[in-house]
Amino acid sequence: MTDAPSARRRRWPWIVAAIVVVLLGVIAAIALPIVLHAPQGSSGQARVPAGEYPTEVTATGDDERTRTLSVATEDGTAPDLSTVTAGDRLVVTGAGYDGDRGLYVAVCKVPDEIDGKPGPCLGGVGSQEVEQFEEGVVQWAPSNWINEAFAWRLFGARSFDDTPAGAFTAYIELPPVTDGVVDCAVDQCGLYTRNDHTAAGDRVQDLYLPLRWAD
């Protein structure tokens, strides 16, 4: 007769080994794309002329993708981005983005250089805290995080609407004009898309729509 406690003791190393293999696989799935990613260049968007506040922009990046960034109000009408206020709700949509990369959608300072990194951003971007979203319920926030990877969605990222088409929807509730780090009453700010922390140095998905807070 087999000694049951001894058999259980012999199984434990295999169970632990299996758990370790699974954990290493998850870590590799998260870490390798970050480590191996090579910047793709510029988004191709020219600086929006001073005093203009379009509700849609389109640009073709160095990766040959043509991206479109658009914004509307909750009822689908075109907002006046030259006179926004804290608490305004904007429905932001994009198409043509790289669905294999994550995105932040946030209000950020327009960089001095044409291909500089946007920021700082009002309220920061991508808290990466574990969050639970009720299916079908719109969650309004100062920034949205879009990432198709299941591991990141456990930490608050939302899925693309159509990953192959690079289409997404973000629900932005505009924050106050300043948070003590960036002051959009002094600095030119815009509603930006940019790669998330998995490709933070890559500017190819940096598109923006200028914003101006009402006096």
Disulfide bonds with the S-S distance in Angstrom:
Cys108-Cys121 2.01
Cys184-Cys189 2.05
